[in-house]
Amino acid sequence: MTAPRREAAAQPVEGRGSPHLEELTPATCRQLLAEHTVGRVGFHSAGGSVIIPVNYQMVNDDVVFRTSPAGTLAELRRRTSVAFEVDDIDEAGHRGWSVLVRGYAEVVTNDHQLTQLWQTGPVPWASGTRNLFVAIRAEAVTGRRIRGPSTD
């Protein structure tokens, strides 16, 4: 008895009418980061690799968010290598963009910066004590955009 035949998945073909993938400039990446407030931070935690959504704010060139002093994100008290992503996806239109920040996270401890962040920094959506400010210092910022098929 032979195994049932599987249909090959459709592969996009470059050319007229196909989606177009483009690299985003660093300036465009930073603009998109500044225009949005929810992303995901990924890192190796004590329990293994994690990706956790956070609401954030761009402060200078840093991604800053507040978290609880307990829990997985509190592991970022120590300087930790992280990846941070923000994106916008239109599944029906086969288009979207993604910005990836690679760098390290560390707790903000400077009194002047903390005063500023308490006044104008990100406000967590999650309830509970969220008094630990974490800044992601970018070492690389990259992005890509895919545009849906053109109709011309």
N, CA, C and O atoms as a GROMACS GRO file, in nm:
protein
  608
    1MET      N    1   0.085  -0.117   0.000
    1MET     CA    2   0.000   0.000   0.000
    1MET      C    3   0.090   0.123   0.000
    1MET      O    4   0.187   0.129   0.075
    2THR      N    5   0.059   0.217  -0.081
    2THR     CA    6   0.140   0.338  -0.090
    2THR      C    7   0.077   0.448  -0.006
    2THR      O    8  -0.044   0.452   0.016
    3ALA      N    9   0.165   0.538   0.040
    3ALA     CA   10   0.118   0.651   0.121
    3ALA      C   11   0.040   0.747   0.032
    3ALA      O   12   0.071   0.761  -0.086
    4PRO      N   13  -0.061   0.814   0.088
    4PRO     CA   14  -0.136   0.911   0.009
    4PRO      C   15  -0.044   1.022  -0.040
    4PRO      O   16   0.047   1.065   0.030
    5ARG      N   17  -0.069   1.068  -0.160
    5ARG     CA   18   0.011   1.174  -0.219
    5ARG      C   19  -0.027   1.308  -0.159
    5ARG      O   20  -0.145   1.343  -0.149
    6ARG      N   21   0.075   1.384  -0.119
    6ARG     CA   22   0.052   1.518  -0.064
    6ARG      C   23   0.073   1.622  -0.173
    6ARG      O   24   0.165   1.611  -0.255
    7GLU      N   25  -0.012   1.721  -0.172
    7GLU     CA   26   0.005   1.831  -0.266
    7GLU      C   27   0.115   1.922  -0.215
    7GLU      O   28   0.123   1.949  -0.095
    8ALA      N   29   0.200   1.967  -0.303
    8ALA     CA   30   0.307   2.059  -0.266
    8ALA      C   31   0.247   2.195  -0.231
    8ALA      O   32   0.153   2.241  -0.296
    9ALA      N   33   0.302   2.257  -0.128
    9ALA     CA   34   0.256   2.390  -0.088
    9ALA      C   35   0.294   2.490  -0.196
    9ALA      O   36   0.401   2.482  -0.255
   10ALA      N   37   0.206   2.584  -0.222
   10ALA     CA   38   0.233   2.687  -0.322
   10ALA      C   39   0.348   2.774  -0.275
   10ALA      O   40   0.351   2.818  -0.160
   11GLN      N   41   0.441   2.799  -0.363
   11GLN     CA   42   0.555   2.884  -0.334
   11GLN      C   43   0.541   3.013  -0.412
   11GLN      O   44   0.514   3.009  -0.532
   12PRO      N   45   0.559   3.129  -0.347
   12PRO     CA   46   0.549   3.253  -0.421
   12PRO      C   47   0.658   3.260  -0.528
   12PRO      O   48   0.772   3.218  -0.506
   13VAL      N   49   0.622   3.313  -0.640
   13VAL     CA   50   0.715   3.329  -0.750
   13VAL      C   51   0.737   3.478  -0.771
   13VAL      O   52   0.642   3.555  -0.782
   14GLU      N   53   0.866   3.517  -0.778
   14GLU     CA   54   0.897   3.657  -0.802
   14GLU      C   55   0.843   3.697  -0.938
   14GLU      O   56   0.844   3.618  -1.032
   15GLY      N   57   0.796   3.817  -0.948
   15GLY     CA   58   0.746   3.868  -1.074
   15GLY      C   59   0.621   3.949  -1.053
   15GLY      O   60   0.583   3.980  -0.940
   16ARG      N   61   0.559   3.981  -1.162
   16ARG     CA   62   0.439   4.064  -1.158
   16ARG      C   63   0.330   3.995  -1.076
   16ARG      O   64   0.302   3.878  -1.098
   17GLY      N   65   0.270   4.067  -0.985
   17GLY     CA   66   0.161   4.014  -0.906
   17GLY      C   67   0.202   3.936  -0.783
   17GLY      O   68   0.115   3.892  -0.708
   18SER      N   69   0.331   3.918  -0.760
   18SER     CA   70   0.374   3.843  -0.642
   18SER      C   71   0.411   3.938  -0.529
   18SER      O   72   0.443   4.054  -0.553
   19PRO      N   73   0.406   3.888  -0.406
   19PRO     CA   74   0.446   3.973  -0.292
   19PRO      C   75   0.592   4.018  -0.307
   19PRO      O   76   0.674   3.949  -0.369
   20HIS      N   77   0.620   4.132  -0.250
   20HIS     CA   78   0.755   4.190  -0.259
   20HIS      C   79   0.811   4.208  -0.118
   20HIS      O   80   0.749   4.275  -0.035
   21LEU      N   81   0.927   4.149  -0.091
   21LEU     CA   82   0.993   4.159   0.038
   21LEU      C   83   1.103   4.264   0.030
   21LEU      O   84   1.184   4.263  -0.063
   22GLU      N   85   1.104   4.355   0.126
   22GLU     CA   86   1.207   4.459   0.126
   22GLU      C   87   1.265   4.477   0.266
   22GLU      O   88   1.195   4.460   0.366
   23GLU      N   89   1.392   4.511   0.270
   23GLU     CA   90   1.458   4.543   0.397
   23GLU      C   91   1.423   4.687   0.433
   23GLU      O   92   1.419   4.774   0.346
   24LEU      N   93   1.398   4.712   0.559
   24LEU     CA   94   1.367   4.847   0.606
   24LEU      C   95   1.495   4.917   0.650
   24LEU      O   96   1.587   4.854   0.700
   25THR      N   97   1.499   5.047   0.631
   25THR     CA   98   1.614   5.125   0.675
   25THR      C   99   1.612   5.136   0.828
   25THR      O  100   1.505   5.122   0.888
   26PRO      N  101   1.726   5.159   0.890
   26PRO     CA  102   1.727   5.180   1.036
   26PRO      C  103   1.634   5.294   1.078
   26PRO      O  104   1.569   5.285   1.182
   27ALA      N  105   1.628   5.401   0.999
   27ALA     CA  106   1.541   5.514   1.033
   27ALA      C  107   1.393   5.471   1.031
   27ALA      O  108   1.317   5.508   1.120
   28THR      N  109   1.354   5.394   0.932
   28THR     CA  110   1.216   5.344   0.925
   28THR      C  111   1.187   5.251   1.041
   28THR      O  112   1.079   5.256   1.100
   29CYS      N  113   1.282   5.165   1.075
   29CYS     CA  114   1.265   5.074   1.189
   29CYS      C  115   1.241   5.153   1.317
   29CYS      O  116   1.151   5.121   1.394
   30ARG      N  117   1.320   5.256   1.340
   30ARG     CA  118   1.305   5.336   1.462
   30ARG      C  119   1.171   5.410   1.463
   30ARG      O  120   1.109   5.425   1.568
   31GLN      N  121   1.129   5.457   1.346
   31GLN     CA  122   0.999   5.525   1.337
   31GLN      C  123   0.886   5.428   1.372
   31GLN      O  124   0.795   5.464   1.447
   32LEU      N  125   0.891   5.307   1.319
   32LEU     CA  126   0.787   5.208   1.350
   32LEU      C  127   0.789   5.171   1.498
   32LEU      O  128   0.683   5.154   1.559
   33LEU      N  129   0.908   5.158   1.555
   33LEU     CA  130   0.917   5.131   1.700
   33LEU      C  131   0.852   5.243   1.780
   33LEU      O  132   0.782   5.217   1.878
   34ALA      N  133   0.876   5.367   1.740
   34ALA     CA  134   0.822   5.482   1.813
   34ALA      C  135   0.671   5.495   1.798
   34ALA      O  136   0.605   5.548   1.886
   35GLU      N  137   0.616   5.446   1.688
   35GLU     CA  138   0.472   5.459   1.661
   35GLU      C  139   0.388   5.351   1.728
   35GLU      O  140   0.265   5.362   1.730
   36HIS      N  141   0.450   5.250   1.783
   36HIS     CA  142   0.375   5.140   1.843
   36HIS      C  143   0.408   5.126   1.991
   36HIS      O  144   0.504   5.186   2.040
   37THR      N  145   0.328   5.046   2.062
   37THR     CA  146   0.346   5.035   2.206
   37THR      C  147   0.343   4.892   2.260
   37THR      O  148   0.357   4.871   2.381
   38VAL      N  149   0.326   4.794   2.173
   38VAL     CA  150   0.324   4.654   2.217
   38VAL      C  151   0.420   4.574   2.132
   38VAL      O  152   0.418   4.581   2.009
   39GLY      N  153   0.505   4.497   2.199
   39GLY     CA  154   0.600   4.410   2.130
   39GLY      C  155   0.628   4.289   2.215
   39GLY      O  156   0.563   4.267   2.317
   40ARG      N  157   0.725   4.210   2.172
   40ARG     CA  158   0.760   4.088   2.245
   40ARG      C  159   0.909   4.087   2.272
   40ARG      O  160   0.990   4.118   2.185
   41VAL      N  161   0.944   4.051   2.396
   41VAL     CA  162   1.084   4.038   2.433
   41VAL      C  163   1.116   3.891   2.449
   41VAL      O  164   1.043   3.817   2.514
   42GLY      N  165   1.226   3.849   2.388
   42GLY     CA  166   1.268   3.710   2.395
   42GLY      C  167   1.405   3.698   2.458
   42GLY      O  168   1.494   3.779   2.430
   43PHE      N  169   1.423   3.596   2.543
   43PHE     CA  170   1.552   3.575   2.606
   43PHE      C  171   1.555   3.435   2.666
   43PHE      O  172   1.453   3.367   2.673
   44HIS      N  173   1.672   3.393   2.708
   44HIS     CA  174   1.688   3.265   2.775
   44HIS      C  175   1.670   3.288   2.925
   44HIS      O  176   1.754   3.352   2.989
   45SER      N  177   1.561   3.237   2.979
   45SER     CA  178   1.533   3.251   3.122
   45SER      C  179   1.582   3.126   3.195
   45SER      O  180   1.631   3.031   3.134
   46ALA      N  181   1.568   3.129   3.326
   46ALA     CA  182   1.607   3.013   3.406
   46ALA      C  183   1.527   2.890   3.367
   46ALA      O  184   1.575   2.777   3.380
   47GLY      N  185   1.405   2.911   3.318
   47GLY     CA  186   1.319   2.800   3.280
   47GLY      C  187   1.329   2.763   3.132
   47GLY      O  188   1.256   2.674   3.086
   48GLY      N  189   1.416   2.827   3.058
   48GLY     CA  190   1.430   2.801   2.915
   48GLY      C  191   1.400   2.926   2.834
   48GLY      O  192   1.375   3.032   2.891
   49SER      N  193   1.402   2.915   2.704
   49SER     CA  194   1.376   3.029   2.616
   49SER      C  195   1.231   3.074   2.628
   49SER      O  196   1.140   2.991   2.630
   50VAL      N  197   1.211   3.205   2.635
   50VAL     CA  198   1.076   3.261   2.646
   50VAL      C  199   1.061   3.380   2.552
   50VAL      O  200   1.158   3.446   2.515
   51ILE      N  201   0.938   3.405   2.514
   51ILE     CA  202   0.900   3.525   2.439
   51ILE      C  203   0.776   3.578   2.509
   51ILE      O  204   0.674   3.510   2.516
   52ILE      N  205   0.786   3.701   2.560
   52ILE     CA  206   0.679   3.756   2.643
   52ILE      C  207   0.634   3.890   2.587
   52ILE      O  208   0.718   3.977   2.561
   53PRO      N  209   0.503   3.909   2.568
   53PRO     CA  210   0.456   4.039   2.521
   53PRO      C  211   0.465   4.144   2.632
   53PRO      O  212   0.440   4.114   2.748
   54VAL      N  213   0.501   4.265   2.593
   54VAL     CA  214   0.508   4.377   2.686
   54VAL      C  215   0.458   4.501   2.615
   54VAL      O  216   0.467   4.512   2.493
   55ASN      N  217   0.404   4.595   2.693
   55ASN     CA  218   0.381   4.726   2.634
   55ASN      C  219   0.501   4.810   2.670
   55ASN      O  220   0.556   4.799   2.780
   56TYR      N  221   0.543   4.895   2.576
   56TYR     CA  222   0.670   4.964   2.587
   56TYR      C  223   0.659   5.107   2.537
   56TYR      O  224   0.557   5.150   2.485
   57GLN      N  225   0.767   5.177   2.555
   57GLN     CA  226   0.781   5.312   2.502
   57GLN      C  227   0.926   5.330   2.458
   57GLN      O  228   1.018   5.281   2.523
   58MET      N  229   0.945   5.399   2.348
   58MET     CA  230   1.081   5.432   2.305
   58MET      C  231   1.126   5.554   2.384
   58MET      O  232   1.057   5.656   2.386
   59VAL      N  233   1.240   5.544   2.449
   59VAL     CA  234   1.299   5.655   2.524
   59VAL      C  235   1.440   5.669   2.471
   59VAL      O  236   1.526   5.584   2.492
   60ASN      N  237   1.463   5.780   2.400
   60ASN     CA  238   1.585   5.797   2.322
   60ASN      C  239   1.592   5.679   2.225
   60ASN      O  240   1.498   5.661   2.148
   61ASP      N  241   1.695   5.601   2.226
   61ASP     CA  242   1.700   5.484   2.137
   61ASP      C  243   1.677   5.353   2.210
   61ASP      O  244   1.705   5.246   2.156
   62ASP      N  245   1.626   5.360   2.332
   62ASP     CA  246   1.602   5.240   2.412
   62ASP      C  247   1.454   5.203   2.411
   62ASP      O  248   1.366   5.289   2.412
   63VAL      N  249   1.428   5.072   2.411
   63VAL     CA  250   1.294   5.019   2.433
   63VAL      C  251   1.281   5.005   2.584
   63VAL      O  252   1.361   4.936   2.647
   64VAL      N  253   1.180   5.070   2.644
   64VAL     CA  254   1.165   5.068   2.790
   64VAL      C  255   1.026   5.013   2.826
   64VAL      O  256   0.926   5.052   2.766
   65PHE      N  257   1.023   4.922   2.923
   65PHE     CA  258   0.896   4.872   2.974
   65PHE      C  259   0.907   4.855   3.124
   65PHE      O  260   1.016   4.852   3.181
   66ARG      N  261   0.789   4.845   3.188
   66ARG     CA  262   0.782   4.821   3.333
   66ARG      C  263   0.732   4.681   3.358
   66ARG      O  264   0.648   4.628   3.285
   67THR      N  265   0.786   4.622   3.463
   67THR     CA  266   0.744   4.486   3.498
   67THR      C  267   0.743   4.469   3.649
   67THR      O  268   0.785   4.556   3.724
   68SER      N  269   0.696   4.355   3.690
   68SER     CA  270   0.690   4.319   3.831
   68SER      C  271   0.830   4.278   3.879
   68SER      O  272   0.909   4.224   3.802
   69PRO      N  273   0.861   4.305   4.006
   69PRO     CA  274   0.989   4.261   4.060
   69PRO      C  275   0.994   4.109   4.082
   69PRO      O  276   1.098   4.056   4.120
   70ALA      N  277   0.883   4.041   4.058
   70ALA     CA  278   0.878   3.894   4.067
   70ALA      C  279   0.836   3.841   3.931
   70ALA      O  280   0.771   3.913   3.854
   71GLY      N  281   0.870   3.720   3.900
   71GLY     CA  282   0.828   3.662   3.773
   71GLY      C  283   0.942   3.656   3.672
   71GLY      O  284   1.055   3.697   3.701
   72THR      N  285   0.910   3.605   3.557
   72THR     CA  286   1.012   3.578   3.456
   72THR      C  287   1.085   3.703   3.410
   72THR      O  288   1.208   3.702   3.399
   73LEU      N  289   1.012   3.811   3.382
   73LEU     CA  290   1.077   3.933   3.333
   73LEU      C  291   1.169   3.996   3.437
   73LEU      O  292   1.259   4.073   3.402
   74ALA      N  293   1.149   3.965   3.564
   74ALA     CA  294   1.237   4.017   3.669
   74ALA      C  295   1.378   3.960   3.656
   74ALA      O  296   1.473   4.014   3.713
   75GLU      N  297   1.393   3.850   3.581
   75GLU     CA  298   1.526   3.795   3.556
   75GLU      C  299   1.614   3.894   3.479
   75GLU      O  300   1.736   3.881   3.476
   76LEU      N  301   1.550   3.992   3.416
   76LEU     CA  302   1.627   4.091   3.340
   76LEU      C  303   1.693   4.194   3.430
   76LEU      O  304   1.750   4.292   3.381
   77ARG      N  305   1.687   4.174   3.562
   77ARG     CA  306   1.763   4.260   3.655
   77ARG      C  307   1.911   4.254   3.622
   77ARG      O  308   1.982   4.354   3.630
   78ARG      N  309   1.956   4.135   3.585
   78ARG     CA  310   2.095   4.118   3.540
   78ARG      C  311   2.101   4.155   3.393
   78ARG      O  312   2.007   4.128   3.318
   79ARG      N  313   2.208   4.214   3.353
   79ARG     CA  314   2.226   4.246   3.211
   79ARG      C  315   2.213   4.116   3.132
   79ARG      O  316   2.286   4.020   3.156
   80THR      N  317   2.119   4.114   3.038
   80THR     CA  318   2.084   3.992   2.966
   80THR      C  319   2.071   4.020   2.818
   80THR      O  320   2.014   4.122   2.778
   81SER      N  321   2.123   3.932   2.736
   81SER     CA  322   2.107   3.940   2.592
   81SER      C  323   1.961   3.911   2.557
   81SER      O  324   1.905   3.812   2.602
   82VAL      N  325   1.900   3.999   2.476
   82VAL     CA  326   1.759   3.984   2.442
   82VAL      C  327   1.736   4.014   2.294
   82VAL      O  328   1.821   4.072   2.226
   83ALA      N  329   1.620   3.974   2.248
   83ALA     CA  330   1.566   4.016   2.119
   83ALA      C  331   1.429   4.075   2.147
   83ALA      O  332   1.356   4.026   2.233
   84PHE      N  333   1.395   4.180   2.075
   84PHE     CA  334   1.265   4.246   2.091
   84PHE      C  335   1.206   4.264   1.953
   84PHE      O  336   1.274   4.308   1.860
   85GLU      N  337   1.078   4.230   1.939
   85GLU     CA  338   1.014   4.242   1.809
   85GLU      C  339   0.881   4.313   1.820
   85GLU      O  340   0.804   4.292   1.914
   86VAL      N  341   0.856   4.396   1.722
   86VAL     CA  342   0.725   4.459   1.705
   86VAL      C  343   0.689   4.440   1.558
   86VAL      O  344   0.776   4.448   1.471
   87ASP      N  345   0.561   4.415   1.531
   87ASP     CA  346   0.522   4.392   1.393
   87ASP      C  347   0.376   4.428   1.371
   87ASP      O  348   0.302   4.459   1.464
   88ASP      N  349   0.337   4.424   1.246
   88ASP     CA  350   0.198   4.444   1.206
   88ASP      C  351   0.175   4.351   1.087
   88ASP      O  352   0.243   4.362   0.985
   89ILE      N  353   0.080   4.261   1.101
   89ILE     CA  354   0.057   4.158   1.000
   89ILE      C  355  -0.087   4.165   0.950
   89ILE      O  356  -0.181   4.169   1.030
   90ASP      N  357  -0.104   4.166   0.820
   90ASP     CA  358  -0.235   4.156   0.756
   90ASP      C  359  -0.237   4.022   0.684
   90ASP      O  360  -0.192   4.011   0.570
   91GLU      N  361  -0.288   3.919   0.751
   91GLU     CA  362  -0.286   3.785   0.694
   91GLU      C  363  -0.368   3.776   0.566
   91GLU      O  364  -0.325   3.711   0.471
   92ALA      N  365  -0.484   3.839   0.563
   92ALA     CA  366  -0.569   3.832   0.444
   92ALA      C  367  -0.503   3.899   0.324
   92ALA      O  368  -0.517   3.852   0.211
   93GLY      N  369  -0.432   4.008   0.348
   93GLY     CA  370  -0.368   4.082   0.240
   93GLY      C  371  -0.227   4.035   0.208
   93GLY      O  372  -0.164   4.087   0.116
   94HIS      N  373  -0.177   3.938   0.283
   94HIS     CA  374  -0.042   3.885   0.264
   94HIS      C  375   0.062   3.996   0.268
   94HIS      O  376   0.152   4.003   0.184
   95ARG      N  377   0.048   4.082   0.368
   95ARG     CA  378   0.144   4.191   0.381
   95ARG      C  379   0.165   4.220   0.530
   95ARG      O  380   0.084   4.183   0.616
   96GLY      N  381   0.275   4.287   0.556
   96GLY     CA  382   0.305   4.324   0.694
   96GLY      C  383   0.450   4.367   0.705
   96GLY      O  384   0.524   4.372   0.607
   97TRP      N  385   0.488   4.398   0.827
   97TRP     CA  386   0.626   4.437   0.853
   97TRP      C  387   0.666   4.385   0.991
   97TRP      O  388   0.581   4.352   1.074
   98SER      N  389   0.796   4.379   1.012
   98SER     CA  390   0.849   4.333   1.138
   98SER      C  391   0.980   4.406   1.165
   98SER      O  392   1.063   4.422   1.075
   99VAL      N  393   0.998   4.451   1.289
   99VAL     CA  394   1.123   4.516   1.331
   99VAL      C  395   1.181   4.432   1.444
   99VAL      O  396   1.110   4.395   1.539
  100LEU      N  397   1.309   4.403   1.433
  100LEU     CA  398   1.379   4.323   1.534
  100LEU      C  399   1.492   4.406   1.595
  100LEU      O  400   1.578   4.460   1.525
  101VAL      N  401   1.490   4.416   1.728
  101VAL     CA  402   1.596   4.482   1.803
  101VAL      C  403   1.675   4.373   1.874
  101VAL      O  404   1.618   4.293   1.948
  102ARG      N  405   1.805   4.370   1.852
  102ARG     CA  406   1.891   4.277   1.925
  102ARG      C  407   1.986   4.359   2.009
  102ARG      O  408   2.044   4.457   1.962
  103GLY      N  409   2.001   4.318   2.134
  103GLY     CA  410   2.089   4.391   2.225
  103GLY      C  411   2.084   4.328   2.362
  103GLY      O  412   2.082   4.206   2.376
  104TYR      N  413   2.084   4.414   2.462
  104TYR     CA  414   2.080   4.362   2.598
  104TYR      C  415   1.983   4.445   2.682
  104TYR      O  416   1.962   4.564   2.658
  105ALA      N  417   1.925   4.379   2.780
  105ALA     CA  418   1.832   4.443   2.872
  105ALA      C  419   1.899   4.462   3.005
  105ALA      O  420   1.979   4.379   3.049
  106GLU      N  421   1.866   4.572   3.069
  106GLU     CA  422   1.914   4.595   3.205
  106GLU      C  423   1.815   4.687   3.276
  106GLU      O  424   1.744   4.765   3.214
  107VAL      N  425   1.813   4.674   3.407
  107VAL     CA  426   1.724   4.756   3.489
  107VAL      C  427   1.776   4.899   3.493
  107VAL      O  428   1.896   4.923   3.505
  108VAL      N  429   1.683   4.993   3.484
  108VAL     CA  430   1.719   5.135   3.495
  108VAL      C  431   1.738   5.166   3.643
  108VAL      O  432   1.648   5.144   3.724
  109THR      N  433   1.856   5.218   3.678
  109THR     CA  434   1.885   5.249   3.819
  109THR      C  435   1.920   5.395   3.842
  109THR      O  436   1.925   5.440   3.956
  110ASN      N  437   1.943   5.470   3.736
  110ASN     CA  438   1.978   5.611   3.748
  110ASN      C  439   1.858   5.690   3.801
  110ASN      O  440   1.750   5.685   3.743
  111ASP      N  441   1.879   5.762   3.913
  111ASP     CA  442   1.769   5.835   3.977
  111ASP      C  443   1.702   5.937   3.884
  111ASP      O  444   1.580   5.948   3.883
  112HIS      N  445   1.781   6.010   3.807
  112HIS     CA  446   1.725   6.109   3.715
  112HIS      C  447   1.638   6.041   3.609
  112HIS      O  448   1.527   6.086   3.580
  113GLN      N  449   1.689   5.932   3.551
  113GLN     CA  450   1.612   5.858   3.450
  113GLN      C  451   1.485   5.799   3.510
  113GLN      O  452   1.380   5.801   3.446
  114LEU      N  453   1.495   5.746   3.631
  114LEU     CA  454   1.377   5.688   3.695
  114LEU      C  455   1.270   5.794   3.722
  114LEU      O  456   1.151   5.768   3.703
  115THR      N  457   1.312   5.912   3.765
  115THR     CA  458   1.216   6.022   3.787
  115THR      C  459   1.144   6.054   3.656
  115THR      O  460   1.022   6.070   3.655
  116GLN      N  461   1.219   6.065   3.548
  116GLN     CA  462   1.160   6.093   3.416
  116GLN      C  463   1.064   5.982   3.376
  116GLN      O  464   0.953   6.009   3.328
  117LEU      N  465   1.104   5.857   3.394
  117LEU     CA  466   1.022   5.744   3.352
  117LEU      C  467   0.893   5.735   3.433
  117LEU      O  468   0.788   5.701   3.378
  118TRP      N  469   0.897   5.765   3.563
  118TRP     CA  470   0.774   5.763   3.642
  118TRP      C  471   0.677   5.871   3.595
  118TRP      O  472   0.556   5.856   3.608
  119GLN      N  473   0.731   5.982   3.541
  119GLN     CA  474   0.645   6.091   3.494
  119GLN      C  475   0.591   6.068   3.353
  119GLN      O  476   0.474   6.096   3.326
  120THR      N  477   0.676   6.017   3.264
  120THR     CA  478   0.636   6.011   3.123
  120THR      C  479   0.658   5.875   3.058
  120THR      O  480   0.637   5.860   2.938
  121GLY      N  481   0.700   5.777   3.135
  121GLY     CA  482   0.734   5.647   3.079
  121GLY      C  483   0.613   5.560   3.052
  121GLY      O  484   0.499   5.603   3.067
  122PRO      N  485   0.638   5.437   3.011
  122PRO     CA  486   0.528   5.346   2.976
  122PRO      C  487   0.444   5.309   3.099
  122PRO      O  488   0.495   5.296   3.210
  123VAL      N  489   0.315   5.294   3.075
  123VAL     CA  490   0.222   5.252   3.180
  123VAL      C  491   0.178   5.110   3.146
  123VAL      O  492   0.116   5.088   3.041
  124PRO      N  493   0.207   5.014   3.232
  124PRO     CA  494   0.173   4.874   3.203
  124PRO      C  495   0.022   4.854   3.191
  124PRO      O  496  -0.056   4.916   3.263
  125TRP      N  497  -0.017   4.767   3.101
  125TRP     CA  498  -0.158   4.729   3.091
  125TRP      C  499  -0.192   4.632   3.203
  125TRP      O  500  -0.304   4.635   3.254
  126ALA      N  501  -0.098   4.548   3.242
  126ALA     CA  502  -0.124   4.447   3.345
  126ALA      C  503  -0.135   4.512   3.482
  126ALA      O  504  -0.066   4.610   3.512
  127SER      N  505  -0.223   4.458   3.563
  127SER     CA  506  -0.240   4.511   3.698
  127SER      C  507  -0.130   4.459   3.790
  127SER      O  508  -0.049   4.374   3.751
  128GLY      N  509  -0.128   4.510   3.911
  128GLY     CA  510  -0.030   4.465   4.009
  128GLY      C  511   0.089   4.559   4.015
  128GLY      O  512   0.097   4.658   3.943
  129THR      N  513   0.181   4.526   4.103
  129THR     CA  514   0.300   4.607   4.122
  129THR      C  515   0.392   4.590   4.001
  129THR      O  516   0.436   4.479   3.972
  130ARG      N  517   0.420   4.698   3.933
  130ARG     CA  518   0.507   4.698   3.814
  130ARG      C  519   0.603   4.815   3.828
  130ARG      O  520   0.593   4.914   3.756
  131ASN      N  521   0.696   4.802   3.922
  131ASN     CA  522   0.784   4.914   3.952
  131ASN      C  523   0.929   4.892   3.909
  131ASN      O  524   1.019   4.964   3.954
  132LEU      N  525   0.952   4.795   3.825
  132LEU     CA  526   1.086   4.766   3.775
  132LEU      C  527   1.092   4.812   3.628
  132LEU      O  528   1.028   4.753   3.542
  133PHE      N  529   1.170   4.917   3.602
  133PHE     CA  530   1.187   4.966   3.465
  133PHE      C  531   1.303   4.891   3.401
  133PHE      O  532   1.412   4.884   3.458
  134VAL      N  533   1.279   4.837   3.284
  134VAL     CA  534   1.382   4.765   3.208
  134VAL      C  535   1.403   4.838   3.076
  134VAL      O  536   1.307   4.871   3.006
  135ALA      N  537   1.529   4.861   3.043
  135ALA     CA  538   1.564   4.925   2.916
  135ALA      C  539   1.637   4.824   2.828
  135ALA      O  540   1.728   4.754   2.874
  136ILE      N  541   1.596   4.817   2.704
  136ILE     CA  542   1.667   4.734   2.607
  136ILE      C  543   1.755   4.827   2.526
  136ILE      O  544   1.706   4.915   2.455
  137ARG      N  545   1.885   4.808   2.537
  137ARG     CA  546   1.985   4.888   2.466
  137ARG      C  547   2.017   4.816   2.335
  137ARG      O  548   2.070   4.705   2.335
  138ALA      N  549   1.984   4.879   2.225
  138ALA     CA  550   1.998   4.816   2.093
  138ALA      C  551   2.143   4.808   2.049
  138ALA      O  552   2.217   4.906   2.059
  139GLU      N  553   2.182   4.694   2.000
  139GLU     CA  554   2.310   4.676   1.932
  139GLU      C  555   2.287   4.664   1.782
  139GLU      O  556   2.375   4.697   1.703
  140ALA      N  557   2.168   4.616   1.743
  140ALA     CA  558   2.131   4.607   1.602
  140ALA      C  559   1.980   4.623   1.591
  140ALA      O  560   1.904   4.569   1.671
  141VAL      N  561   1.936   4.699   1.491
  141VAL     CA  562   1.794   4.719   1.464
  141VAL      C  563   1.774   4.691   1.314
  141VAL      O  564   1.831   4.759   1.229
  142THR      N  565   1.693   4.591   1.285
  142THR     CA  566   1.666   4.554   1.146
  142THR      C  567   1.518   4.535   1.126
  142THR      O  568   1.442   4.516   1.222
  143GLY      N  569   1.476   4.539   1.002
  143GLY     CA  570   1.335   4.519   0.974
  143GLY      C  571   1.310   4.478   0.831
  143GLY      O  572   1.392   4.499   0.742
  144ARG      N  573   1.194   4.418   0.812
  144ARG     CA  574   1.152   4.376   0.679
  144ARG      C  575   1.004   4.406   0.661
  144ARG      O  576   0.927   4.409   0.757
  145ARG      N  577   0.968   4.430   0.537
  145ARG     CA  578   0.828   4.453   0.503
  145ARG      C  579   0.796   4.366   0.382
  145ARG      O  580   0.875   4.356   0.288
  146ILE      N  581   0.680   4.305   0.386
  146ILE     CA  582   0.632   4.233   0.268
  146ILE      C  583   0.504   4.301   0.223
  146ILE      O  584   0.412   4.323   0.302
  147ARG      N  585   0.501   4.333   0.098
  147ARG     CA  586   0.383   4.397   0.040
  147ARG      C  587   0.306   4.293  -0.038
  147ARG      O  588   0.365   4.206  -0.103
  148GLY      N  589   0.175   4.302  -0.032
  148GLY     CA  590   0.090   4.205  -0.102
  148GLY      C  591   0.108   4.214  -0.253
  148GLY      O  592   0.172   4.305  -0.304
  149PRO      N  593   0.051   4.118  -0.322
  149PRO     CA  594   0.062   4.116  -0.467
  149PRO      C  595   0.005   4.244  -0.528
  149PRO      O  596  -0.100   4.292  -0.486
  150SER      N  597   0.075   4.297  -0.626
  150SER     CA  598   0.025   4.416  -0.694
  150SER      C  599  -0.083   4.373  -0.793
  150SER      O  600  -0.086   4.259  -0.839
  151THR      N  601  -0.169   4.465  -0.823
  151THR     CA  602  -0.278   4.435  -0.914
  151THR      C  603  -0.260   4.500  -1.050
  151THR      O  604  -0.350   4.495  -1.133
  152ASP      N  605  -0.143   4.562  -1.074
  152ASP     CA  606  -0.124   4.624  -1.206
  152ASP      C  607  -0.068   4.530  -1.307
  152ASP      O  608  -0.046   4.568  -1.422
   0.00000   0.00000   0.00000
